[in-house]
Amino acid sequence: MSGLAGEGGWFVESAPVEPAEGSASFGRLYRAFVAARAALGLALIAAQLIAAALGTSPAASTLALSASYAAAAVALWLLPQLRRGASARNLARISSPHWWSAIGIDLILFGVLHALDSSGVNYGVLFVMPVLMAAVLCPRLLALATAAMATLGLLGAAAWSVLAGADVGLKTTQAGLVGSGLFAVSLLAGELSARLAREEKAARGSLALARQQELLNRLVIDEMQEGVLVVDRRGRVRAMNPASRVLLGAASGELSWQLRGRADWQPLVQALEQAYAGGAGAAGTELDVALPLDGGASRSLRLRLRFTRQREGSEELCVLFVEDNRELLARTRQEKLAAMGRVSAGIAHEIRNPLAAIAQANALLAEDASGARAEQLTRMVASNVQRLKRLVDDVGELAPSVQPATLSLDVSALVQETCEDWALVNGVAPGTQGRFLLQIAAPGLRGLFDAEHLRRILVNLLDNAHRHADAVPGAIRVTLARQGEGLDLVVRSVGAPVTMEIERHLFEPFFSTRSRGSGLGLYICRELCERHGARIEYRRAADAAANEFCVRLRT
């Protein structure tokens, strides 16, 4: 029931289960009323004793009833096991033992006490306690029923007094006025309780939304690649996300540190003091700082400073957004490469038509050429046309296009066919005694890829191996085998190891160790693998005698 009341109290009839927050709120109110009943019972005993001390001896029945009520109320207050199981749902039923132990017994004892007392004391005001308790803790209908039972008890006591010779008009008027007041108390208390419950529900909802928003903001900030640092005027670090910890070299226990506590953070302190001195105008600026590192090196950081809005009585905080200038430069280079790729794709598309015309014209000239010199020139033109055509095709592969379909392929058959065609075209002798060896673990191995793209990757890797492998038997070897939940396609070439300097740039575009190479072969392989959820990596073979390129396919 969300801890909150429906109409007339802390009970929601449609709620099947009480949440923890609602149960706790009801429990606090219930214990408060139980304590008030215990205090009222002790007050009745005290009133009887004071009356006896002043010379007005109370009736034995009145003293016995007061003592019984006080004992029951104090026992319910002091013994938690008697209150166990009390809930808004239990108090919503008049047949519940908890309703009778807390409200019903009050109605009976107060009614009998009011009827039997002959001293003229008006005990009718005591009915306010059960009526108020029912109005706050029970549904509105039951609360009004409680007020009605209290009123009937007052009228019954008035009738008993009339039979004993009292003035019928006086007793009836008193009972009617007190009963009307009890109904008013029930309605007003129920309305106030419902309103407070609605406000508490709204407050809990707002608090839950605020906590959810806080968790969401914290998650977003923690996942940001940009460092976020919150610092007050004294230079104390209030918050620091993981990215800023890495950029500043801060340990996990340094959140309570002062920025002035570390010598290598002094450039940050100076930037902060400059921002606070300049006010809000300086907070919108960006500046670069250099943090010293071990070995005499330094790390260049870009800082953006922003101030929180200062409210009356709140502390002004400065938020520092920290970025590594190397990452900024890397992103700039990536954006330039992307722009160059789009331009290159457009240029390559425009080159195709004149290139085809040149190839056709050269073929016609070759038919009419006579003499060794003319034939040499036409062959030179044809060779360079083919080179330009391959370059245009490579650039076209990198152009943004529709995502190709990833299908389940018979990788074993495709690799077998591609390797046989490649060996025939390049004149490489296959077999155990030849320079090329193909090993497929089993027929029918299936993987997720595009057939033409996988063929393109395999041909590129074979061409690369053919250029760099030694001229020994088995220098080039292709293996296909299942590895875990995927397939590993490995192209191995025996030869000198790739140096660290070259390995660092293997998959970068336009990087080539050959003067006539385009530098796009391995880059295209990586891009095609990423499009189909595969991975390609370079490694030195376990026997340290060969270089290997491994393509891991999904199955």
Phi, psi and omega per residue, in radians:
M1 nan 0.225 3.124
S2 1.019 0.355 3.094
G3 1.287 0.296 -2.934
L4 -2.325 2.742 -2.994
A5 -1.538 2.715 2.890
G6 -1.600 -2.456 -3.122
E7 -1.335 2.127 2.958
G8 1.558 0.090 3.095
G9 2.862 -2.784 -3.034
W10 -1.643 0.628 -3.111
F11 -2.215 2.296 3.038
V12 -2.072 1.973 -2.960
E13 -1.154 -0.521 -3.055
S14 -1.484 -0.143 -3.072
A15 -1.434 2.145 -3.112
P16 -1.359 -0.534 -3.049
V17 -2.372 2.501 3.090
E18 -1.540 2.135 3.014
P19 -1.155 2.901 -3.063
A20 -1.087 -0.715 -3.094
E21 -1.126 -0.753 3.126
G22 -1.131 -0.740 3.115
S23 -1.068 -0.700 3.130
A24 -1.150 -0.734 3.131
S25 -1.141 -0.777 3.098
F26 -1.085 -0.731 -3.139
G27 -1.059 -0.693 3.126
R28 -1.120 -0.771 3.120
L29 -1.138 -0.727 -3.120
Y30 -1.098 -0.764 3.126
R31 -1.149 -0.607 3.112
A32 -1.123 -0.746 3.116
F33 -1.189 -0.673 3.106
V34 -1.085 -0.724 3.092
A35 -1.140 -0.676 3.105
A36 -1.124 -0.673 3.083
R37 -1.101 -0.724 3.102
A38 -1.094 -0.729 3.111
A39 -1.120 -0.673 3.116
L40 -1.144 -0.710 3.104
G41 -1.089 -0.762 3.098
L42 -1.149 -0.608 3.106
A43 -1.137 -0.645 3.081
L44 -1.097 -0.782 3.108
I45 -1.073 -0.767 -3.133
A46 -1.092 -0.693 3.127
A47 -1.112 -0.682 3.108
Q48 -1.133 -0.717 -3.127
L49 -1.191 -0.713 3.115
I50 -1.112 -0.705 3.111
A51 -1.101 -0.704 3.105
A52 -1.137 -0.669 3.132
A53 -1.172 -0.515 -3.135
L54 -1.498 0.023 3.060
G55 1.744 -0.006 3.109
T56 -1.823 1.691 -3.075
S57 -1.318 2.166 3.113
P58 -1.253 2.763 3.101
A59 -1.156 2.621 -3.131
A60 -1.090 -0.656 3.139
S61 -1.150 -0.710 3.123
T62 -1.115 -0.764 3.128
L63 -1.125 -0.684 3.141
A64 -1.153 -0.760 3.121
L65 -1.134 -0.723 3.119
S66 -1.107 -0.741 3.132
A67 -1.140 -0.695 3.126
S68 -1.120 -0.767 3.139
Y69 -1.126 -0.745 -3.137
A70 -1.104 -0.718 -3.138
A71 -1.122 -0.773 -3.139
A72 -1.144 -0.734 -3.116
A73 -1.167 -0.746 3.140
V74 -1.176 -0.669 3.121
A75 -1.110 -0.743 3.114
L76 -1.132 -0.552 3.135
W77 -1.327 -0.710 -3.040
L78 -1.511 -0.384 -3.062
L79 -1.880 1.803 -3.111
P80 -1.099 -0.483 -3.116
Q81 -1.140 -0.433 3.085
L82 -1.269 -0.429 3.133
R83 -1.627 -0.098 -3.081
R84 -1.093 2.294 3.138
G85 1.636 -0.098 3.118
A86 -1.227 2.267 -3.130
S87 -2.653 2.952 3.120
A88 -1.073 -0.613 -3.141
R89 -1.208 -0.675 3.127
N90 -1.179 -0.722 -3.129
L91 -1.290 -0.114 3.112
A92 -1.443 -0.105 -3.133
R93 -2.011 2.284 -3.137
I94 -1.245 -0.291 3.114
S95 -1.503 -0.039 -3.088
S96 -1.298 2.400 3.073
P97 -1.079 -0.550 3.140
H98 -1.181 -0.599 3.103
W99 -1.169 -0.717 -3.131
W100 -1.236 -0.632 -3.127
S101 -1.240 -0.436 -3.077
A102 -1.864 -0.558 -3.027
I103 -2.111 -0.836 -3.081
G104 -1.064 -0.749 -3.140
I105 -1.111 -0.550 3.096
D106 -1.158 -0.789 -3.141
L107 -1.051 -0.745 -3.107
I108 -1.198 -0.888 -3.061
L109 -1.159 -0.729 -3.141
F110 -1.166 -0.654 3.110
G111 -1.123 -0.809 3.129
V112 -1.135 -0.730 3.136
L113 -1.077 -0.710 -3.140
H114 -1.199 -0.593 -3.090
A115 -1.378 -0.643 -3.027
L116 -1.528 -0.354 -3.074
D117 -1.268 2.224 -3.105
S118 -1.853 0.114 -3.089
S119 -1.446 -0.134 -3.141
G120 1.584 0.009 3.105
V121 -1.281 2.340 -3.135
N122 -1.548 1.776 3.123
Y123 -1.530 0.106 -3.113
G124 -1.145 -0.485 -3.133
V125 -1.142 -0.323 3.130
L126 -1.146 -0.399 3.133
F127 -1.125 -0.230 3.102
V128 -1.053 -0.606 -3.098
M129 -1.102 -0.993 3.133
P130 -1.131 -0.621 3.127
V131 -1.133 -0.780 3.120
L132 -1.123 -0.711 3.137
M133 -1.119 -0.724 3.111
A134 -1.180 -0.638 -3.125
A135 -1.149 -0.577 -3.083
V136 -1.533 -0.652 -2.977
L137 -1.798 -0.196 -3.046
C138 -2.077 2.895 3.039
P139 -1.087 2.803 -3.050
R140 -1.079 -0.701 -3.115
L141 -1.087 -0.767 3.124
L142 -1.210 -0.579 3.097
A143 -1.135 -0.744 3.084
L144 -1.166 -0.613 3.075
A145 -1.111 -0.670 3.095
T146 -1.111 -0.771 3.088
A147 -1.091 -0.640 3.109
A148 -1.163 -0.720 3.113
M149 -1.128 -0.681 3.091
A150 -1.118 -0.706 3.117
T151 -1.138 -0.729 3.088
L152 -1.101 -0.650 3.077
G153 -1.104 -0.712 3.104
L154 -1.123 -0.753 3.119
L155 -1.148 -0.655 3.090
G156 -1.119 -0.730 3.097
A157 -1.121 -0.646 3.108
A158 -1.137 -0.709 3.112
A159 -1.118 -0.697 3.104
W160 -1.080 -0.697 3.132
S161 -1.176 -0.650 3.116
V162 -1.116 -0.697 3.091
L163 -1.124 -0.477 3.124
A164 -1.480 0.005 3.068
G165 1.873 0.146 -3.141
A166 -1.354 2.909 3.135
D167 -1.246 2.108 -3.075
V168 -1.165 -0.660 -3.123
G169 -1.160 -0.779 -3.116
L170 -1.117 -0.857 -3.090
K171 -1.140 -0.706 -3.130
T172 -1.180 -0.687 3.125
T173 -1.139 -0.776 3.110
Q174 -1.053 -0.787 -3.140
A175 -1.102 -0.702 3.132
G176 -1.154 -0.740 3.137
L177 -1.138 -0.787 3.136
V178 -1.123 -0.707 3.106
G179 -1.086 -0.725 3.091
S180 -1.091 -0.706 3.090
G181 -1.098 -0.637 3.111
L182 -1.141 -0.698 3.079
F183 -1.114 -0.700 3.107
A184 -1.119 -0.740 3.101
V185 -1.068 -0.741 -3.125
S186 -1.090 -0.811 -3.123
L187 -1.165 -0.802 -3.105
L188 -1.175 -0.772 3.141
A189 -1.123 -0.694 3.101
G190 -1.116 -0.728 3.133
E191 -1.138 -0.776 3.108
L192 -1.103 -0.697 3.125
S193 -1.123 -0.745 3.120
A194 -1.126 -0.693 3.138
R195 -1.151 -0.777 3.095
L196 -1.082 -0.648 3.121
A197 -1.140 -0.715 3.118
R198 -1.130 -0.727 3.121
E199 -1.139 -0.660 3.101
E200 -1.168 -0.659 3.097
K201 -1.108 -0.770 3.113
A202 -1.113 -0.692 3.128
A203 -1.141 -0.713 3.114
R204 -1.139 -0.707 3.102
G205 -1.099 -0.743 3.108
S206 -1.120 -0.699 3.119
L207 -1.133 -0.707 3.118
A208 -1.124 -0.724 3.112
L209 -1.138 -0.687 3.121
A210 -1.120 -0.718 3.113
R211 -1.162 -0.707 3.111
Q212 -1.108 -0.735 3.113
Q213 -1.127 -0.660 3.111
E214 -1.117 -0.773 3.115
L215 -1.117 -0.685 3.123
L216 -1.134 -0.775 3.116
N217 -1.099 -0.710 3.136
R218 -1.131 -0.697 3.119
L219 -1.111 -0.777 -3.140
V220 -1.095 -0.785 -3.108
I221 -1.156 -0.694 -3.140
D222 -1.151 -0.535 -3.112
E223 -1.543 -0.078 3.141
M224 -1.194 2.441 3.039
Q225 -1.369 -0.302 3.097
E226 -1.515 2.371 3.124
G227 -1.273 2.414 3.100
V228 -2.177 2.203 -3.063
L229 -2.305 2.213 3.111
V230 -1.925 2.138 -3.043
V231 -2.326 2.475 3.079
D232 -1.618 -3.078 -3.078
R233 -1.127 -0.485 -3.132
R234 -1.411 -0.016 -3.142
G235 1.447 0.280 3.131
R236 -1.515 2.342 -3.128
V237 -1.354 2.066 3.131
R238 -1.643 -0.580 -3.131
A239 -2.706 2.624 -3.095
M240 -2.718 2.107 3.136
N241 -1.459 2.897 -3.074
P242 -0.993 -0.625 -3.127
A243 -1.119 -0.698 3.126
S244 -1.218 -0.548 3.067
R245 -1.051 -0.753 -3.133
V246 -1.177 -0.776 -3.091
L247 -1.147 -0.638 -3.100
L248 -1.654 -0.115 -3.130
G249 1.183 0.699 -3.087
A250 -1.679 2.456 3.049
A251 -1.421 2.910 -3.068
S252 -1.167 -0.421 -3.099
G253 -1.593 0.206 -3.038
E254 -1.725 0.226 3.135
L255 -1.129 -0.543 -3.113
S256 -1.580 0.094 -3.118
W257 -1.350 2.757 2.938
Q258 -1.507 2.524 3.045
L259 -1.055 -0.516 3.135
R260 -1.305 -0.094 -3.102
G261 -1.352 -0.210 3.137
R262 -2.190 2.356 -3.084
A263 -1.171 -0.597 -3.084
D264 -1.329 -0.118 3.093
W265 -1.702 0.097 -3.092
Q266 -1.071 -0.609 3.040
P267 -1.028 -0.600 3.068
L268 -1.169 -0.697 3.123
V269 -1.081 -0.760 3.138
Q270 -1.122 -0.718 3.105
A271 -1.126 -0.681 3.123
L272 -1.142 -0.802 3.123
E273 -1.093 -0.664 3.102
Q274 -1.126 -0.693 3.139
A275 -1.178 -0.764 3.139
Y276 -1.178 -0.610 3.128
A277 -1.205 -0.613 -3.133
G278 -1.446 -0.218 3.125
G279 1.343 -2.740 -3.058
A280 -1.117 -0.502 3.139
G281 -1.143 -0.689 3.134
A282 -1.313 -0.362 -3.089
A283 -1.240 -0.299 3.138
G284 -1.601 0.072 -3.084
T285 -1.583 2.861 3.059
E286 -2.093 2.505 3.119
L287 -2.597 2.747 3.130
D288 -1.817 2.418 3.066
V289 -2.271 2.724 3.140
A290 -2.085 2.034 3.107
L291 -1.644 2.211 -3.140
P292 -1.197 2.472 3.082
L293 -2.038 3.014 3.095
D294 -1.148 2.548 3.119
G295 1.497 0.194 3.103
G296 1.494 -0.052 3.124
A297 -1.442 3.060 3.129
S298 -2.538 2.773 3.124
R299 -2.031 2.166 -3.111
S300 -1.547 2.171 -3.113
L301 -2.129 2.542 3.032
R302 -1.775 2.184 -3.111
L303 -1.940 2.375 2.952
R304 -2.152 2.145 -3.035
L305 -1.895 2.305 3.097
R306 -2.338 2.492 3.093
F307 -1.742 2.515 2.975
T308 -1.307 2.658 3.127
R309 -1.180 2.198 -3.070
Q310 -1.521 2.103 3.062
R311 -1.810 2.919 -3.117
E312 -1.131 2.187 3.137
G313 1.460 -0.037 3.140
S314 -1.785 2.735 -3.111
E315 -1.573 2.433 3.123
E316 -1.426 2.280 -3.130
L317 -2.104 2.659 3.102
C318 -1.987 2.253 3.101
V319 -1.808 2.127 3.136
L320 -1.853 2.154 3.025
F321 -1.714 2.093 -2.992
V322 -1.991 2.285 3.076
E323 -2.347 2.548 3.067
D324 -1.415 2.211 -3.116
N325 -1.082 -0.471 3.096
R326 -1.156 -0.674 3.099
E327 -1.212 -0.623 3.069
L328 -1.073 -0.772 3.116
L329 -1.134 -0.665 3.127
A330 -1.127 -0.723 3.109
R331 -1.134 -0.656 3.106
T332 -1.100 -0.735 3.114
R333 -1.124 -0.694 3.124
Q334 -1.110 -0.703 3.113
E335 -1.137 -0.687 3.101
K336 -1.143 -0.714 3.114
L337 -1.101 -0.700 3.121
A338 -1.110 -0.732 3.112
A339 -1.140 -0.721 3.103
M340 -1.105 -0.629 3.129
G341 -1.120 -0.731 3.116
R342 -1.136 -0.727 3.114
V343 -1.146 -0.745 -3.127
S344 -1.100 -0.671 3.124
A345 -1.114 -0.707 3.099
G346 -1.136 -0.743 3.134
I347 -1.133 -0.725 -3.138
A348 -1.084 -0.665 3.121
H349 -1.123 -0.665 -3.139
E350 -1.278 -0.408 -3.105
I351 -1.358 -0.432 -3.009
R352 -1.005 -0.842 -3.067
N353 -1.126 -0.924 3.095
P354 -1.086 -0.533 3.124
L355 -1.179 -0.684 3.094
A356 -1.154 -0.655 3.109
A357 -1.134 -0.710 3.110
I358 -1.100 -0.761 -3.134
A359 -1.085 -0.716 -3.137
Q360 -1.189 -0.738 3.120
A361 -1.122 -0.683 3.134
N362 -1.146 -0.648 3.105
A363 -1.125 -0.671 3.106
L364 -1.177 -0.701 3.099
L365 -1.126 -0.644 -3.134
A366 -1.123 -0.534 3.127
E367 -1.209 -0.586 -3.095
D368 -1.715 -0.047 -3.077
A369 -1.213 2.454 3.072
S370 -2.340 2.340 -3.126
G371 1.800 2.614 -3.087
A372 -1.102 -0.669 -3.096
R373 -1.121 -0.754 -3.133
A374 -1.166 -0.710 3.118
E375 -1.131 -0.651 3.108
Q376 -1.103 -0.714 -3.118
L377 -1.185 -0.710 3.134
T378 -1.171 -0.656 3.088
R379 -1.129 -0.678 3.126
M380 -1.105 -0.732 3.115
V381 -1.132 -0.747 -3.130
A382 -1.104 -0.717 3.130
S383 -1.081 -0.772 -3.121
N384 -1.265 -0.530 3.052
V385 -1.113 -0.758 3.105
Q386 -1.103 -0.677 3.098
R387 -1.101 -0.775 3.116
L388 -1.142 -0.639 3.125
K389 -1.114 -0.735 3.101
R390 -1.105 -0.700 3.126
L391 -1.111 -0.736 3.110
V392 -1.122 -0.712 3.102
D393 -1.104 -0.705 3.118
D394 -1.097 -0.786 3.128
V395 -1.136 -0.650 3.110
G396 -1.110 -0.558 3.096
E397 -1.124 -0.519 -3.081
L398 -1.514 -0.197 -3.101
A399 -1.191 2.479 3.082
P400 -1.039 2.314 -3.109
S401 -2.649 -3.076 3.113
V402 -1.161 2.388 -3.136
Q403 -1.048 2.127 -3.124
P404 -1.183 2.696 -3.131
A405 -1.292 2.346 3.061
T406 -1.698 2.006 -3.048
L407 -2.021 2.840 3.050
S408 -1.469 2.017 -3.045
L409 -1.938 2.689 2.927
D410 -1.445 1.543 -3.038
V411 -1.126 -0.601 -3.140
S412 -1.034 -0.841 -3.118
A413 -1.180 -0.713 -3.113
L414 -1.135 -0.748 3.136
V415 -1.155 -0.707 3.120
Q416 -1.050 -0.845 -3.110
E417 -1.138 -0.786 -3.096
T418 -1.122 -0.755 -3.124
C419 -1.147 -0.695 3.122
E420 -1.126 -0.768 3.112
D421 -1.112 -0.716 -3.127
W422 -1.136 -0.776 3.141
A423 -1.090 -0.663 3.134
L424 -1.187 -0.786 -3.106
V425 -1.156 -0.700 -3.065
N426 -1.587 0.005 3.095
G427 1.145 0.613 3.131
V428 -1.738 2.223 -3.093
A429 -1.340 2.123 3.096
P430 -1.515 2.978 3.087
G431 1.901 3.016 -3.090
T432 -1.137 -0.509 3.138
Q433 -1.651 -0.119 -3.127
G434 -1.621 -3.091 -3.097
R435 -1.431 -0.297 -3.060
F436 -2.094 2.385 -3.109
L437 -2.373 2.307 3.119
L438 -2.031 2.261 3.141
Q439 -2.282 1.971 3.099
I440 -1.988 2.161 -3.004
A441 -1.088 -0.676 -3.101
A442 -2.794 2.614 3.066
P443 -1.287 2.720 3.061
G444 1.359 0.275 3.074
L445 -1.228 2.194 -3.043
R446 -1.966 2.520 3.122
G447 -2.568 2.897 -3.104
L448 -1.676 2.028 3.122
F449 -2.993 -3.135 2.984
D450 -1.796 2.346 -3.005
A451 -1.057 -0.860 -3.104
E452 -1.149 -0.663 3.132
H453 -1.194 -0.713 3.115
L454 -1.148 -0.673 3.082
R455 -1.103 -0.685 3.136
R456 -1.125 -0.739 3.121
I457 -1.101 -0.803 -3.098
L458 -1.124 -0.714 3.116
V459 -1.140 -0.729 3.104
N460 -1.049 -0.780 -3.131
L461 -1.178 -0.660 3.105
L462 -1.167 -0.726 3.088
D463 -1.065 -0.734 3.128
N464 -1.106 -0.753 3.113
A465 -1.148 -0.678 -3.137
H466 -1.078 -0.630 -3.117
R467 -1.286 -0.568 -2.980
H468 -1.916 -0.150 -3.096
A469 -1.371 2.669 3.096
D470 -1.265 2.757 3.137
A471 -1.517 1.178 3.137
V472 -2.310 2.742 3.111
P473 -1.036 2.402 3.124
G474 1.222 0.354 -3.111
A475 -1.181 -0.531 3.114
I476 -2.012 2.210 -3.105
R477 -2.440 2.338 3.079
V478 -2.003 2.228 3.110
T479 -2.182 2.467 3.071
L480 -2.278 2.153 -3.103
A481 -2.668 2.747 3.077
R482 -1.375 2.373 3.133
Q483 -2.343 1.826 -3.103
G484 1.140 -2.178 3.136
E485 -1.669 0.112 -3.120
G486 -2.249 -2.986 3.085
L487 -2.085 2.447 3.075
D488 -1.917 2.072 3.038
L489 -1.858 1.952 -3.014
V490 -2.019 2.241 3.037
V491 -1.926 2.042 -3.050
R492 -1.957 2.412 3.085
S493 -2.363 2.149 3.126
V494 -1.314 2.234 -3.140
G495 2.991 -3.032 -3.121
A496 -1.135 2.527 -3.127
P497 -1.182 2.643 3.065
V498 -1.295 2.272 -3.128
T499 -1.202 2.752 -3.134
M500 -1.050 -0.648 -3.119
E501 -1.135 -0.696 3.125
I502 -1.323 -0.675 -3.118
E503 -1.037 -0.579 -3.114
R504 -1.119 -0.460 -3.061
H505 -2.008 0.254 -3.025
L506 -0.986 -0.761 -3.018
F507 -1.749 0.272 3.089
E508 -1.476 2.559 -3.141
P509 -1.227 2.564 3.070
F510 1.098 0.384 3.043
F511 -1.834 2.142 -3.105
S512 -2.576 2.549 3.065
T513 -1.589 -0.044 3.114
R514 -1.871 2.505 -3.122
S515 -1.184 -0.512 -3.109
R516 -1.772 0.154 -3.141
G517 -1.524 2.611 3.130
S518 -1.446 -0.375 -3.115
G519 1.305 0.334 -3.107
L520 -1.966 -0.122 -3.041
G521 -1.047 -1.035 -3.118
L522 -1.195 -0.574 3.110
Y523 -1.105 -0.729 3.099
I524 -1.122 -0.700 3.108
C525 -1.017 -0.795 -3.130
R526 -1.151 -0.740 -3.124
E527 -1.116 -0.730 3.135
L528 -1.169 -0.643 3.090
C529 -1.111 -0.746 -3.139
E530 -1.128 -0.596 3.135
R531 -1.113 -0.511 -3.074
H532 -1.910 0.270 3.079
G533 1.281 0.332 3.095
A534 -1.763 3.052 3.126
R535 -2.340 2.545 3.057
I536 -2.247 2.439 -3.124
E537 -2.584 2.685 3.065
Y538 -1.783 2.536 3.066
R539 -2.692 2.710 3.006
R540 -1.478 2.342 -3.086
A541 -1.018 2.718 -3.104
A542 -1.071 -0.541 3.123
D543 -1.508 0.063 3.083
A544 1.062 0.348 -3.118
A545 -1.881 -0.092 -3.036
A546 -2.630 2.847 3.019
N547 -1.785 2.490 -3.094
E548 -2.292 2.422 2.964
F549 -2.004 2.111 -3.055
C550 -1.946 2.163 3.049
V551 -1.864 2.056 -3.128
R552 -1.750 2.014 -3.082
L553 -1.731 2.577 3.014
R554 -1.403 2.664 3.136
T555 -2.091 nan nan
